[in-house]
Amino acid sequence: MQKSQNHDNFAFAVRYKNDIIRKNSSSGAYFQCVARHFIDNGGYVCGCVLEDMKVVHIVSNNVDDITRMAGSKYVQSDMKNCFAEIGKILQDEISVLFSGTSCQTAGLKMYLSNKNIDMNKLLTIDFFCHGVPSPLIFKEYLNNYEKRRNRKPIDYKFRCKDYGWGKASRGSNYFNTILRSTYARAWRRIFFSDLVLRKKCHDCNYCTAYKPADITMGDFWGIEELLPNFNDGMGISVVIIHNRENVKYVTELLDLEYFETDLNDAIKCQYNAFYPSKQNELREKFWHDYFENGFDFAFKKYIYTKSFVIKQKIKMLLFLLRLRNYNG
Ligand SMILES: Cc1cc2nc3c(=O)[nH]c(=O)nc-3n(C[C@H](O)[C@H](O)[C@H](O)COP(=O)(O)OP(=O)(O)OC[C@H]3O[C@@H](n4cnc5c(N)ncnc54)[C@H](O)[C@@H]3O)c2cc1C
């Protein structure tokens, strides 16, 4: 997508002042800050939650739901009937904040425009996106956990900050309340293996800094070099505002600390601001093996390999012996 004449970009490094809320969010809790601002002012928020172990979007004006929306869920989210719900709320002239992938945002805008619904009271936030993994494989991964452990998964954290943010958050995934199991960490390996992203993600039109949403957020990778004094190790969001009028969603939010930065500096470590994630050359083989031989077979062959399990166990041992300061 090319920069259009009416498309300005303003880049910021931001962090929410409330450290507890920030700890539960993926980076600087920018989403939580804007979402709480919306419901405090009588609006609604549409965001992503884990409900009955399924990744779905919901619409709510309840602070407990907003809390559940914190954090990235690295699976394609089911939008259910959120577009229609948002349409109805906008027709009642109530503000709505929507947060999702760029393709979901573009889909929402197309839906509202086809229905001739006024979007003046809609604010959209998308994010730099590596791609969305298959919900089918996530379901298989959870079933496999249940079979192996003889225990139902009742919660999963795709990422947490018990040992900090950045490298330190890489190995931190929970099942139920159990942190750091090698199996819990395997979803991250599935995500970054690029074996099970939606096929279209490898040919995504939105890998650019000029996105369909009003605002784009992401992890501020490279912040330790750019603004070392602002980086406290607990997560900084990069925020790109695509229109001068919306700069207030950084500068006027009193609970937010921020620094304005150069756009190129802000996105230089964001691979997906420039290119879609490359398809793994074994992708077709993985799916073939999965359909022919089942999940456990494909999982052990491509993801949960003996060398992965051994490496993880060694890392964990070094971490427990305090010879390594993070467990990723
Ligand atoms: C699949 C996926 C891939 C990502 N890839 C990158 C990347 O390559 N680089 C990068 O910098 N950042 C990426 N992010 C964004 C990043 O993980 C953080 O969301 C971002 O740093 C903002 O953090 P935050 O603390 O402000 O907000 P958060 O608390 O993380 O924001 C939560 C909100 O994000 C949205 N969200 C969460 N999961 C999903 C989902 N599955 N589908 C749609 N919307 C969702 C929801 O509205 C949710 O309420 C990705 C996120 C997802 C979900």
The ligand as an SDF file (V2000), in Angstrom:
LIG
                    3D

 53 58  0  0  0  0  0  0  0  0999 V2000
   -1.2480  -12.7440   15.5250 C   0  0  0  0  0  0  0  0  0  0  0  0
   -0.4500  -11.5500   15.9850 C   0  0  0  0  0  0  0  0  0  0  0  0
    0.7550  -11.2520   15.3580 C   0  0  0  0  0  0  0  0  0  0  0  0
    1.5160  -10.1340   15.7700 C   0  0  0  0  0  0  0  0  0  0  0  0
    2.6960   -9.8560   15.1480 N   0  0  0  0  0  0  0  0  0  0  0  0
    3.4290   -8.8010   15.5590 C   0  0  0  0  0  0  0  0  0  0  0  0
    4.6750   -8.4670   14.9230 C   0  0  0  0  0  0  0  0  0  0  0  0
    5.1290   -9.1500   14.0080 O   0  0  0  0  0  0  0  0  0  0  0  0
    5.3520   -7.3600   15.3710 N   0  0  0  0  0  0  0  0  0  0  0  0
    4.8720   -6.5920   16.3950 C   0  0  0  0  0  0  0  0  0  0  0  0
    5.5230   -5.6210   16.7770 O   0  0  0  0  0  0  0  0  0  0  0  0
    3.6970   -6.8670   16.9870 N   0  0  0  0  0  0  0  0  0  0  0  0
    2.9740   -7.9410   16.5980 C   0  0  0  0  0  0  0  0  0  0  0  0
    1.7620   -8.2100   17.2060 N   0  0  0  0  0  0  0  0  0  0  0  0
    1.2200   -7.2190   18.1630 C   0  0  0  0  0  0  0  0  0  0  0  0
    1.8440   -7.3280   19.5400 C   0  0  0  0  0  0  0  0  0  0  0  0
    1.8160   -8.6810   19.9890 O   0  0  0  0  0  0  0  0  0  0  0  0
    1.0800   -6.4690   20.5740 C   0  0  0  0  0  0  0  0  0  0  0  0
   -0.2960   -6.5860   20.4220 O   0  0  0  0  0  0  0  0  0  0  0  0
    1.4460   -5.0280   20.4270 C   0  0  0  0  0  0  0  0  0  0  0  0
    2.7930   -4.9000   20.8500 O   0  0  0  0  0  0  0  0  0  0  0  0
    0.5800   -4.0960   21.2760 C   0  0  0  0  0  0  0  0  0  0  0  0
    0.6940   -4.4530   22.6030 O   0  0  0  0  0  0  0  0  0  0  0  0
   -0.2000   -3.7410   23.7130 P   0  0  0  0  0  0  0  0  0  0  0  0
    0.4070   -4.1190   25.0180 O   0  0  0  0  0  0  0  0  0  0  0  0
   -0.3520   -2.2930   23.4420 O   0  0  0  0  0  0  0  0  0  0  0  0
   -1.6370   -4.3140   23.4700 O   0  0  0  0  0  0  0  0  0  0  0  0
   -2.2250   -5.7720   23.7000 P   0  0  0  0  0  0  0  0  0  0  0  0
   -2.7050   -5.9140   25.0870 O   0  0  0  0  0  0  0  0  0  0  0  0
   -1.3190   -6.8020   23.1620 O   0  0  0  0  0  0  0  0  0  0  0  0
   -3.5030   -5.6790   22.7290 O   0  0  0  0  0  0  0  0  0  0  0  0
   -4.5200   -6.6240   22.8290 C   0  0  0  0  0  0  0  0  0  0  0  0
   -5.4740   -6.4610   21.6690 C   0  0  0  0  0  0  0  0  0  0  0  0
   -4.8360   -6.8600   20.4580 O   0  0  0  0  0  0  0  0  0  0  0  0
   -5.8100   -7.4490   19.6160 C   0  0  0  0  0  0  0  0  0  0  0  0
   -5.5320   -8.8720   19.3920 N   0  0  0  0  0  0  0  0  0  0  0  0
   -4.9280   -9.7660   20.2230 C   0  0  0  0  0  0  0  0  0  0  0  0
   -4.9000  -10.9850   19.6560 N   0  0  0  0  0  0  0  0  0  0  0  0
   -5.5270  -10.8690   18.4700 C   0  0  0  0  0  0  0  0  0  0  0  0
   -5.8380  -11.7730   17.4220 C   0  0  0  0  0  0  0  0  0  0  0  0
   -5.5270  -13.0680   17.4630 N   0  0  0  0  0  0  0  0  0  0  0  0
   -6.4990  -11.3060   16.3480 N   0  0  0  0  0  0  0  0  0  0  0  0
   -6.8550  -10.0080   16.2470 C   0  0  0  0  0  0  0  0  0  0  0  0
   -6.5890   -9.0920   17.2090 N   0  0  0  0  0  0  0  0  0  0  0  0
   -5.9330   -9.5180   18.2920 C   0  0  0  0  0  0  0  0  0  0  0  0
   -7.1480   -7.4310   20.3340 C   0  0  0  0  0  0  0  0  0  0  0  0
   -8.0050   -6.4390   20.0620 O   0  0  0  0  0  0  0  0  0  0  0  0
   -6.6890   -7.3820   21.7880 C   0  0  0  0  0  0  0  0  0  0  0  0
   -7.7150   -6.9660   22.5800 O   0  0  0  0  0  0  0  0  0  0  0  0
    1.0280   -9.3170   16.8280 C   0  0  0  0  0  0  0  0  0  0  0  0
   -0.1820   -9.6390   17.4560 C   0  0  0  0  0  0  0  0  0  0  0  0
   -0.9200  -10.7470   17.0420 C   0  0  0  0  0  0  0  0  0  0  0  0
   -2.2280  -11.0630   17.7370 C   0  0  0  0  0  0  0  0  0  0  0  0
  1  2  1  0
  2  3  1  0
  2 52  2  0
  3  4  2  0
  4  5  1  0
  4 50  1  0
  5  6  2  0
  6  7  1  0
  6 13  1  0
  7  8  2  0
  7  9  1  0
  9 10  1  0
 10 11  2  0
 10 12  1  0
 12 13  2  0
 13 14  1  0
 14 15  1  0
 14 50  1  0
 15 16  1  0
 16 17  1  0
 16 18  1  0
 18 19  1  0
 18 20  1  0
 20 21  1  0
 20 22  1  0
 22 23  1  0
 23 24  1  0
 24 25  2  0
 24 26  1  0
 24 27  1  0
 27 28  1  0
 28 29  2  0
 28 30  1  0
 28 31  1  0
 31 32  1  0
 32 33  1  0
 33 34  1  0
 33 48  1  0
 34 35  1  0
 35 36  1  0
 35 46  1  0
 36 37  1  0
 36 45  1  0
 37 38  2  0
 38 39  1  0
 39 40  1  0
 39 45  2  0
 40 41  1  0
 40 42  2  0
 42 43  1  0
 43 44  2  0
 44 45  1  0
 46 47  1  0
 46 48  1  0
 48 49  1  0
 50 51  2  0
 51 52  1  0
 52 53  1  0
M  END
$$$$
